[in-house]
Amino acid sequence: MKAGVFSEFVRGTANQVPAYRAHHGDSLAIKSDRWIRKMALEHEMINPFSEKQVREGVISYGLSSYGYDLRVADEFKIFTNVNSTVVDPKKFDERSFVSVEADVCVVPPNSFALARSVEYFKIPRDVLTICVGKSTYARCGIIVNVTPFEPEWEGFVTLEISNTTPLPARIYANEGLCQILFFQSDEACEVSYKDKRGKYQGQKGIMLPKL
């Protein structure tokens, strides 16, 4: 491509960028430790909040470069088949769980437990989060699943913990369990979780499925 033609190509491409952004908007941006700290301290987005990652002698938790490692509280509900109930998300039977309060929760082989976070979250209107597991647990066959925190959702997080191994697995209360990543949109959503009065808004403890 000749120099003059190349220059015209570059100018034409640059001129298209503002129009593209105006029409499509910018993509979601992952937020850094600086932003997370500011939102936690000034707007109570995370409470309690650990400004530094705590590592010594524990499974790490607290602020990281582009996320926050939350802690699991000492309240657990462990699946049991003692009552031979059917797991039905539309009509959940609480007899499917055994409630445990302890510093260490032992999840049976190939089983599942619910827990809650130590931290209370308040998500801004233009932010969505996703959860990823911690490598320490993942390397032991322990998988953590948390659905996204939607814009303007708030509450303690109900955590889903799966033991995929044929052996019992230990979960340590008041230590790190998973990492939350924060993504901010270029504009606020039209309808937030708070606006639609989501059924898990303001949850205080471990919340079981409900319609």
C-alpha positions in Angstrom: 0.0 0.0 0.0 1.4 3.4 -1.0 2.1 6.0 1.7 -0.6 8.4 0.5 -3.2 5.6 0.3 -2.2 4.3 3.7 -2.6 7.8 5.3 -6.1 8.1 3.8 -6.9 4.6 5.2 -5.7 5.6 8.7 -7.7 8.8 8.7 -10.8 7.1 7.5 -10.5 4.4 10.1 -10.0 7.0 12.9 -13.0 9.0 11.7 -15.2 5.8 12.1 -14.3 5.2 15.7 -16.4 7.9 17.3 -19.4 6.9 15.2 -18.9 3.3 16.1 -18.7 4.1 19.8 -21.8 6.3 19.6 -23.8 3.5 18.0 -22.4 0.5 19.9 -21.0 1.9 23.1 -17.7 0.8 24.7 -17.3 -2.8 26.0 -17.5 -3.7 29.6 -14.3 -2.8 31.5 -12.9 -4.8 34.3 -12.2 -2.6 37.4 -8.9 -2.3 39.2 -8.0 -2.5 42.9 -8.0 1.3 43.1 -11.7 1.5 41.9 -12.7 -1.4 44.2 -11.1 0.2 47.2 -12.7 3.6 46.5 -16.2 2.1 46.1 -15.8 -0.1 49.2 -14.6 2.7 51.5 -16.7 5.6 50.1 -19.9 3.7 49.1 -19.9 0.5 51.2 -19.9 -1.7 48.1 -18.1 -4.4 50.2 -18.5 -4.6 54.0 -16.4 -5.6 55.9 -13.6 -4.8 53.5 -10.0 -6.0 53.5 -7.7 -3.4 51.8 -4.9 -5.9 51.4 -4.9 -9.6 50.5 -4.4 -11.7 53.6 -2.4 -14.8 52.9 -0.4 -16.0 55.8 -1.7 -19.3 57.3 -5.1 -19.0 55.5 -6.7 -19.5 52.1 -6.2 -15.9 50.8 -8.9 -13.3 50.9 -9.2 -9.5 50.4 -8.4 -7.1 47.6 -6.4 -8.3 44.6 -5.2 -6.5 41.4 -8.5 -6.8 39.5 -11.0 -8.4 41.9 -11.9 -9.2 45.5 -11.5 -12.6 47.2 -14.5 -13.0 49.5 -14.6 -15.1 52.7 -17.1 -17.9 53.5 -18.9 -17.5 56.8 -19.3 -20.4 59.4 -22.9 -21.2 58.3 -23.4 -24.2 56.0 -26.2 -26.3 54.6 -25.0 -29.7 53.4 -27.0 -31.9 51.0 -28.3 -35.2 52.4 -30.3 -38.1 50.9 -31.5 -39.4 54.3 -35.1 -38.4 53.6 -34.9 -39.5 50.0 -36.5 -36.3 48.7 -36.4 -35.1 45.1 -34.4 -31.9 44.4 -37.0 -29.7 42.8 -36.1 -26.0 42.1 -39.8 -25.1 41.9 -40.7 -26.8 45.2 -37.6 -27.1 47.2 -37.7 -29.4 50.3 -35.6 -28.0 53.2 -35.1 -31.6 54.4 -32.6 -32.0 51.6 -30.1 -30.1 53.7 -28.5 -30.5 57.1 -27.5 -27.2 58.7 -24.1 -26.9 60.2 -22.3 -24.0 62.1 -18.6 -24.7 62.4 -15.1 -23.4 61.7 -14.6 -26.3 59.2 -17.3 -27.8 57.1 -16.8 -31.3 55.7 -18.6 -31.8 52.4 -19.3 -35.5 51.7 -17.9 -37.2 48.5 -19.6 -36.2 45.3 -21.9 -33.9 47.3 -22.8 -30.3 47.6 -23.2 -27.5 50.2 -24.5 -24.0 50.4 -22.9 -21.3 52.4 -22.9 -17.5 52.6 -20.3 -14.8 52.4 -18.9 -12.9 55.4 -19.1 -9.7 53.3 -22.3 -7.7 52.4 -22.3 -6.4 48.9 -24.0 -3.3 47.3 -23.6 -3.4 43.6 -23.7 0.0 41.6 -26.3 0.4 38.9 -23.8 0.3 36.1 -21.8 -2.7 37.4 -22.1 -6.5 36.9 -19.9 -9.1 38.7 -18.9 -12.6 37.9 -17.4 -15.2 40.2 -14.4 -17.4 39.6 -13.1 -20.1 41.9 -9.8 -20.0 43.8 -7.0 -22.3 42.6 -6.3 -23.7 46.0 -9.8 -25.3 46.2 -10.0 -26.0 42.4 -6.9 -28.1 42.6 -8.6 -30.2 45.3 -11.7 -30.8 43.1 -13.8 -28.3 45.0 -15.8 -26.1 42.6 -17.6 -22.9 43.7 -20.5 -21.5 41.7 -22.0 -18.1 42.2 -24.4 -16.4 39.7 -23.6 -12.8 38.7 -24.4 -10.0 41.1 -26.8 -7.9 39.1 -26.9 -4.0 39.0 -28.2 -2.6 42.3 -28.4 -6.1 43.9 -27.3 -6.1 47.6 -27.0 -8.7 50.3 -24.9 -11.5 51.6 -23.9 -13.9 48.9 -25.3 -17.4 48.8 -22.4 -19.7 47.8 -22.7 -23.0 46.1 -19.9 -25.5 46.8 -19.5 -28.8 45.0 -17.1 -31.6 46.1 -16.4 -33.4 42.8 -14.0 -35.9 44.4 -14.7 -39.5 45.9 -13.4 -38.2 49.2 -14.7 -35.9 51.9 -13.6 -32.3 51.5 -12.9 -29.5 54.0 -14.1 -26.0 53.6 -12.5 -23.4 56.0 -14.8 -20.7 57.4 -13.7 -17.1 57.6 -11.1 -17.8 54.8 -11.1 -17.1 51.1 -13.5 -19.1 48.8 -13.8 -17.4 45.5 -12.9 -14.2 43.6 -15.4 -11.5 42.5 -14.6 -9.6 39.3 -16.3 -6.2 38.7 -17.3 -5.0 35.2 -18.6 -1.5 34.6 -20.7 -0.6 31.6 -20.4 2.6 29.6 -24.0 3.4 30.7 -26.4 2.5 33.5 -29.0 -0.2 32.8 -32.6 0.7 32.1 -34.0 -1.7 34.7 -31.9 -2.8 37.7 -32.3 -5.8 40.0 -33.6 -3.4 42.6 -36.1 -1.9 40.1 -37.6 -5.3 39.4 -37.7 -6.2 43.1 -35.6 -9.3 42.7 -36.5 -12.2 45.0 -33.0 -12.4 46.5 -32.6 -8.7 47.1 -31.3 -7.9 50.6 -30.7 -11.5 51.6 -29.3 -12.0 55.0 -28.4 -15.6 55.3 -28.2 -18.7 53.2 -31.2 -18.4 50.8 -32.7 -21.6 49.3 -34.3 -21.6 45.8 -37.6 -19.8 45.4 -39.8 -18.8 42.6 
